[in-house]
Amino acid sequence: MAFAPTSLTKTEAPEVLQAGLSAIAQGATEIDLQHLKHFDSSAVAALLAWRRAAEAAAIQLRLLSLPAGLNSLAGLYGVNELLAT
């Protein structure tokens, strides 16, 4: 089952980041972003942290349905290629 956050802003970041890390530690291979409607730069940081955690655990993590706005935000930081599935 994919982990599927709906909001990832500075307010929710600590809790959602930890939930994603826990899901990865339990073997999740997908993060479904189709319902992610509210996000800011904290979301970019969380996605990168999840990607690093998955790589450290030798898990091929897929980011599903990355919102166009989040992809654009990642592009501003020059990291959108790191988020590509």
Wavefront OBJ file of the C-alpha trace (Angstrom):
o trace
v 0.000 0.000 0.000
v 1.282 3.447 -0.887
v 1.788 6.164 1.691
v -0.479 9.075 0.607
v -0.161 12.481 2.319
v -2.765 15.176 1.571
v -0.966 18.219 2.973
v 2.731 18.882 3.460
v 3.565 22.389 4.598
v 5.840 23.713 7.316
v 3.035 23.101 9.814
v 2.618 19.398 9.022
v 6.188 18.660 7.928
v 7.560 17.019 11.103
v 4.598 14.657 11.460
v 4.250 13.810 7.750
v 8.010 13.404 7.337
v 8.088 10.894 10.195
v 5.033 9.057 8.877
v 6.716 8.693 5.494
v 9.967 7.506 7.044
v 8.042 4.948 9.102
v 6.213 3.724 6.001
v 9.528 3.312 4.172
v 11.053 1.511 7.149
v 8.098 -0.901 7.004
v 8.793 -1.580 3.329
v 6.600 0.926 1.477
v 7.794 1.307 -2.094
v 5.403 4.031 -3.240
v 4.359 7.471 -2.077
v 1.115 8.496 -3.751
v 0.924 12.265 -4.141
v -2.309 12.482 -6.138
v -4.205 13.910 -3.156
v -1.442 16.307 -2.076
v -3.162 19.686 -2.445
v -1.313 21.888 0.036
v 2.479 22.033 -0.001
v 5.439 24.370 0.267
v 9.215 23.984 0.210
v 8.931 21.664 3.216
v 7.440 19.095 0.839
v 10.563 19.182 -1.329
v 12.728 18.575 1.735
v 10.498 15.694 2.866
v 10.545 14.033 -0.572
v 14.329 14.217 -0.656
v 14.541 12.771 2.874
v 12.225 9.928 1.890
v 14.291 9.267 -1.230
v 17.503 9.130 0.870
v 15.893 6.817 3.447
v 14.680 4.479 0.722
v 18.095 4.367 -0.924
v 19.729 3.620 2.429
v 17.301 0.717 2.871
v 17.874 -0.492 -0.708
v 14.243 0.254 -1.580
v 13.252 1.443 -5.048
v 10.884 4.272 -4.049
v 8.310 5.482 -6.571
v 6.760 8.917 -6.218
v 3.356 8.668 -7.852
v 1.353 11.593 -9.289
v 3.813 14.351 -8.349
v 1.761 17.581 -8.584
v 2.952 19.939 -11.330
v 3.321 22.769 -8.818
v 5.517 20.669 -6.570
v 7.623 19.602 -9.536
v 8.027 23.289 -10.480
v 9.009 24.135 -6.916
v 11.605 21.359 -6.954
v 12.856 22.773 -10.254
v 13.485 26.137 -8.585
v 15.837 24.339 -6.201
v 17.378 22.325 -9.030
v 16.350 18.977 -7.542
v 13.403 17.898 -9.690
v 15.503 15.234 -11.394
v 16.173 13.703 -7.970
v 12.436 13.320 -7.505
v 11.802 11.691 -10.875
v 10.597 8.130 -10.621
l 1 2 3 4 5 6 7 8 9 10 11 12 13 14 15 16 17 18 19 20 21 22 23 24 25 26 27 28 29 30 31 32 33 34 35 36 37 38 39 40 41 42 43 44 45 46 47 48 49 50 51 52 53 54 55 56 57 58 59 60 61 62 63 64 65 66 67 68 69 70 71 72 73 74 75 76 77 78 79 80 81 82 83 84 85
